[in-house]
């Protein structure tokens, strides 16, 4: 999605979480939130659920099961040493992030298991509860002008808000991995289902399956009616109104697709099942590596 006057990245995230997954990293660190004491291997990012660019400084951020990370020079640096399981991640403005998820190990027992909607105004260093704490577990968050949509994994319903997520209307039930919409047509909501695509024309109150769509795990709408999407086998495809599709490119390495974010129509970010992060500056035709885990032996 492109927002005027300043393009803001959107991260549509896109698989249901299966809990905290341990992944090896290149360094050994003291995991301050583990509660176990002593040196323990850093778990790395965990499976990634969101990508975005902070328009304040152009830094790429990745959100995963073990925190929010700055991606710089091929290295993923955990923000504020915070191990919060961060899902439904999207960049809403300069240094302003929206997310959902679950508390980190140090906060288990003191915070609800489901964080609802949370917001950071300092690029992920601190977070504040906005709404639905203890109730909603948003696995996707989608801004579209004054509208905000959240895919709640607990109820499998798409929630809709017109006041920044302070209050919500609970919409249709849809089995989906990610959402897309556009400020110029905010009532139109797309849902990538893993096996196809569904569309709502009434602000997520109802959804209908779109025929002829491939099995999409992520979808973006950088222009009204023009869709960019990621398939489970890592193909990047483009379509009009979800009915006809052409292949643009493929993620390197032949891995499965997981996350797709359109920073602009040409600037895209993506992640695969091994939690490698890629960037395209030509609309998805070619891709360069931004970050690869030191080892993917522990990924499942």
Secondary structure, DSSP 8 states (H G I E B T S, - for coil): ---SSS-----B--S---S------SSEE--TTSSS-S-EE--TT-SEEEEEE-TTT--EEEEETTEEEEEETTEEEEGGG---EEEEEEEEETTEEEEEEE--GGGBTTB-SS--EEEESSTTSS-EEEE-TTT--EEEEEEETTEEEEEETTTTEEEEESSTTSS-EEEEE---SEEE--GGGTT-EEEE-SSSEEEESSTTS--EEETT---EEEEEEEETTEEEEEETTSEEEEEETTTEEEEEEE-GGG--EEEEEESSSS-EEEEETT--EEEESSTTSS-EEEE--S--TT--
